[in-house]
Every structure is written in C-alpha cells, then in structure tokens.
Amino acid sequence: MKILTQYTKNGREWHVCRREGSIAIFTHDHRFYEVIVIQSHNGREIAGNHVSAAEYPPSNEQWGSKGWSFSNLADATAKYNELKQIDP
C-alpha cells in the first residue's frame, strides 16, 4: 500500500509533520496546517487501468468532517489530539 506522506491540494504541496494511525497533521511551508483523517482503498480499476492500494487525503467536499485547516501549529495540535481520543 502506498503510504500518504505528502499530497498536492489546491496548488499547494503538503508534507506530513505528525501522524498516529489515520490521524495526521500536514504542513505547507510551516505556515499553514491541515489536520486530516487519512483514508485508504484496497486498489481500484479506473477506465480499465488498475490503481494499487493507497492512502489519500479527504476531498474538498469532506472538509469540516475529515479535514480541518489551521494557521498555527498549536491549534492544529489541539484538533489532532482531540481526534486521537476519538480514533486511537
């Protein structure tokens, strides 16, 4: 399975800075933070092409339920810790 360590969203490159299980904090330039619930699939076929099993971030439509944006690490860490209590 391809493990999510970075992704591009809305033109920005995001890199993991903290992760435990499926809960992670990603950062862009250490100025912006996203806390996400990492999702996964066991492989798919799209237009006749096989896509290997992989993890992926929430879609824009899932923002607010599986992803949150923060302008500082302290607030991102608080949300991260809250989610870890729900999904240890």
GISULCOR-V472367 format. One record per residue. N is the residue number from 0. D_LAST is the distance of its C-alpha to the last C-alpha in whole Angstrom. Layout:
N_D_LAST / N_D_LAST
This chain:
0_21 / 1_22 / 2_19 / 3_18 / 4_20 / 5_22 / 6_23 / 7_26 / 8_26 / 9_29 / 10_31 / 11_29 / 12_27 / 13_23 / 14_22 / 15_18 / 16_18 / 17_14 / 18_12 / 19_8 / 20_8 / 21_9 / 22_9 / 23_12 / 24_15 / 25_18 / 26_22 / 27_25 / 28_28 / 29_26 / 30_27 / 31_25 / 32_21 / 33_19 / 34_15 / 35_14 / 36_12 / 37_13 / 38_15 / 39_17 / 40_20 / 41_22 / 42_25 / 43_28 / 44_31 / 45_33 / 46_36 / 47_37 / 48_35 / 49_32 / 50_29 / 51_26 / 52_23 / 53_21 / 54_18 / 55_19 / 56_18 / 57_19 / 58_22 / 59_24 / 60_24 / 61_21 / 62_21 / 63_20 / 64_17 / 65_15 / 66_17 / 67_18 / 68_21 / 69_22 / 70_25 / 71_23 / 72_21 / 73_20 / 74_19 / 75_17 / 76_15 / 77_15 / 78_13 / 79_11 / 80_10 / 81_10 / 82_8 / 83_5 / 84_6 / 85_6 / 86_4 / 87_0
